[in-house]
Amino acid sequence: MSDTFSPPQTAAASAQAISDGSAAELDARAGWLAMMDEIGEEAGYFQALGARHWAFFVDESPTMLVSFEQAGDILSRPGQMPLGHDIAKDKGWSHLCLIADGDTWYRDPRVYGYFDRLVDDAFFEDFDSVLFMGSGVQGYAAAAFSVAAPGATVLALSPRATLKPDMAGWDKRAVKARKLDFTSRYGYAPDMIEGAARVYILHDPDVTEDAMHAALFRGPHVTQLRCPRLGGRLDWSFTHMQVVTPLAQAAMAGTLNMQSFAQIWRGRRNFGPYLRVLLTQAQARGRVGLEKKICQNVTSRLNAPRFRKRLADILAAEVEQSLKQ
């Protein structure tokens, strides 16, 4: 599990190549890159892969999490470390994080070359368990690059399969990205998961495009887990529900299934955005009885002014109706 790479340049030296921003933003990015460089030098490495990608590796144990994350998301987190780093550190796992500056879709020959070198050096063979994880664009990358580690597990949240126009022309959310090459190396994500041991695809079936992408990931080793009423940013929702770590742990152990996910999924019962959507849908359908049950359940467990007020309105309407009879 040793570092087999000698990066041609330090990541901090590539700070000037980061996307345009104010002087303060560039200084903040440069400081972050220097910090990541220092941590990587002590624990593994932090390697620049061209101007818009980096690889951050921490060697801790024979169990490894491979996460795909965006620099902007990392910079907005407390401590400015990748989410995968926090999960791996908590569990004592090794961690490899592929960081992108923006929605690059990781369609870069330098990224392909990096994974080619990992394969040539039998890097993944040093680990007993490997989990590839990502969400959205990063979910696409987690699935696509998992081919480099046969037998690995994939945990992909709202993953895209491709943006190739003749295969996913119905997805209008990232039209500019269609000019990227999705036909060459590591291109079509559903094909790249064929060598994985287990693949978990999580998505909100109410987000049409996400459901259509998810349907393209098929096979006896693929488990589809539906997450209704959460929208397209499952990573954000799961982070606030505090279920990302148990989800990753179950996926890594191979124990994630419909039953175990149902227990993890119970975290939505305390998640405000989910509960508000639930209430809004009941209101839109005119199901006052269901509204009442939802409000009673939520107010009995949580401090929820909106639900408390709606419950008071329903009860007042019931009293008024009874007086008229």
N, C-alpha and C positions, 0 to 999 in steps of 0.2 A: 504493500500500500504506500510505497514511497513515491515522492514526486519525481517523475521522469522527464520533466520539462524544464528548460532554461529559457524563459521568455525573452524575445528579442528586444523588448523595451519594457520598462516598468509601466504599470498602469497609470501611475501618477503623471508620467511624462506625456500621456495621451490626453491630458485634461483639456488642452487647447483644441482638441478635435471634437469635443462634445458640442451638441447642437447649440445654436446661437441663444444667448440670453444676456441679461444685464451683467454688469461687472460683479455685483454682489452675488448673483446666482452662479456665475462662473467661479468665483472665489470659494463659494460653498461646495460646489462640485469638486474643485481641485482639492479642498481640504478633506472631503469624503474619500476621494480616490487615494490620497496619501494615507488616510487611516486604514483603508482596506489593504493597501500595499503593505503596511506595517504588520497588520494582523496576519496577512497571508504569508509573509516572510517568516513569522514565528511558528505558525501552525501548519502551513502547507504551501500555497502560493496564490497569488492574485495576478492573472495574466491578461494583458490586453490582446483582443482578437480583432485587430483593425481599429477603426475609429468609433464604432458603435456597439461593440460587444466586449464582455470580459468574462473570464472564468475564475471563480473563487473556490478554492479547495481547502478543506480542513480534514486532516487525517486523524481519526479517533478510534475506530473499531472496524470489525469486518462487516458491519451493517451500514449501508450507505444510502442517504437520501440525495437524489439529484433533482434540484428544483430549478425552474425557469422563472425569472422575475424581471420586472422593469426597474430601471434606476430611479425613476421618479417616485415609484411606490416605496422603494427602499428608503429614499431620502426623507419621505414623509413619516416614516415609522420612528417610534421612540428608540434612540440608540443608533438609528440609521444602519441597521444590519438587516440582511435578508430574512424574511419570514422563515425560510427553510433552515437558516442558521439557528434561530431560536428553538425550533422544533428539534433539530438534531442535537443541539447542546443539552436540551432537557432530557433527551433519551440516551445520550452518550453515543450517538451515531456519528459516522463520518458524513461530510456534506460537500457536495459539488454543486455550485450555483452558476448557471449561465445567465448573465445579466445583459439586458438589451437597453439601449438608450432610445426609447420610443417603440412604436409598433413596427419593428423591423421584420417581424415574422421569422427572424433568424435565417433569412434567405441570403446568406453571405458565404462565399467560397472559403473564407477564413474560418468560419464556424464549422463547415463541412470538414475542412482540413484538420481542425482540432479533434473532432470525433474520429476521423480516420487514424490519427496518431494514437488515440486511446485504444482503438481496436488493434492496431499494429503492435502496441506494447502490452496487449492482454491486460490492460488496466482493470477492467471490470471483473476479471477472473480472480482477483485478489480478495473479492468480497463475497461473503456467504449469501447476503440478501441485498438487493438493489431495488429502490423504488424511484420511479420517475414521476414527478408531480408538477402540475401547472394549471393555470386557469385562463380560459379565453384564448387569446393568441398564444400565450405561454402553454396552454393546454395542448394546442396544436403541436408546439415544439416538443413537449414532453412525449407525446405519442410518436412523432416523426423520428426523433433521435433515439428512442428506446431500442430501435433495431440494432444499435451498436452494442447492446448488452443482452444477448439472447437469454431467456429465462427470467428476465426482470419483471417487476410488477409496474403497472401504469395506473396512476390516479389522475384523471383528467376532468376538470370542472368546466362545463360549457365549452368543450374543445371545438375548434374548427377542423374540418377534414381537409379542406383545400379552398383556395379562392380562384381556381382555374375557371374561367368564365363558362366554358361549355359543361362544367360539372356542378358549379355552384353559382350560376348566374342569378339565381333567386335571392342571394344574399347581397343586399344593397348597402350594407353598413360600412364597408371599407372598399369602396369602388377604386380609389387611387392605388390600393395595394394590389389590385389585379395585374398591374404591370410587372409585378415580381414573378420570378420563375418558379412555378410550382410543379414543373414536369421533370426536373433533373434530380440530383441527389437528394435523398431524404425528403422527397416531395409530397407524395400523397399519404397522409397520416394513417388512414385505415389499412393500407398495405404494409406500413412499417411496423405494425403491432403484431404481425403474424407470428413472430418468434417469442413474444412475451408469454410468460406463464399465466398471468392474470391481468385483466384490464378492467378497470372500473370507470364507467362513464357517467358522470353526474350532470344533470341538466334540469332546467325548469321547462316542463312540457308546454307551458303557456307562452313561452317565447318561441314563436314559430321557427325562426331561423336556427336557433340552438337545437330544437327538437329534430329538425331535418339533418343538421350536421351529425347529431348523435346517432341517428338511424343508419348512417353510413359505416359506423363502427360495428362490425358483425363478427360472429364466431362463437364457438362453444366456451371459449375462455373469456368472453366479454360479458360483464354484468352491467346492466343499465339500471341506474338508481335515479328515480324521479324526485325532484325537489320543487313542487309547485309553490307559487306565490312568492318566490324569492327574486325573480327577474334574472338578468344576465350576469350580474356580478356576484356569483356564488362565493368567490373568495372573500369579498368584503363581508357578505352576510355570515359566512361560517366563522370568520375571524371574530366578529362581534358576538356571535353565539357561543364562542369559545369551544368549538368542536373540531377545529382543524387538527390539533395534535392527536386526539383519540381517533379521528378518521385516518390520519396517516399511519398511526400505530397499528390499527386493525388491518389496513391495506398491506403494510410491511409484513405482518404476521400471517397474512393469508386468511384471516378470519372475518374479513368484511363480506357480508352477504345481506340479503333482504332483512333477515331477522336482527342482526347486529346493527345494521344501519337504522332500523326502526328505533332502536334505543338511542342512538346518537341523534337522530332526527327529532327526538323529543325536545331538544334544545330550542326549537322554534316556539315552544309554548311560552317562553320568556322574552322573545325577540319582537320588539315593538313594531318594526316595519311589516313583519309577517302578520301580526295580529291586526294591524290597521287595514291591510289588504283583505283579510278575512272578514272584517266588519264591513268594509266598503262593498264587498261582493254580496254580502247578505242584504245590505241596504238596497243595492241596485236591483235585486231580485224581489224586493218587497217582502222578505221573510222576517217579519218582526219577531216572531217567536224564536227564530234562530239568533237574531241580534241579541235578544234578551239573555239567552243561554250563554252566548259568547261574553257579553258584558259581565254577567254574574260570575263566570269562571275567572275572567281576567282580574276583576276588582277584588275577588277573594284571595288572590295571590300576589298582586302587584299594585304599586301606586300608579294608577293610570287615569288621570283626570278626564281625558276624552271619553273613555269607556264608562266612567262613573257618571258623567253628565248625560251620556246617551241612555244609560240605564234609568236614571232619574226621569228623563223625558218619557221613556216607555212606560214606567210605572205610573207617572202622572196621567198619561193618556188612558191607561187602563182604569184608573180611579174615575176619571171624567166619563169614560164610556159606561162604567157600572152605575154612575149616578143618573145617567140618561135613561137607563132601562127601568 
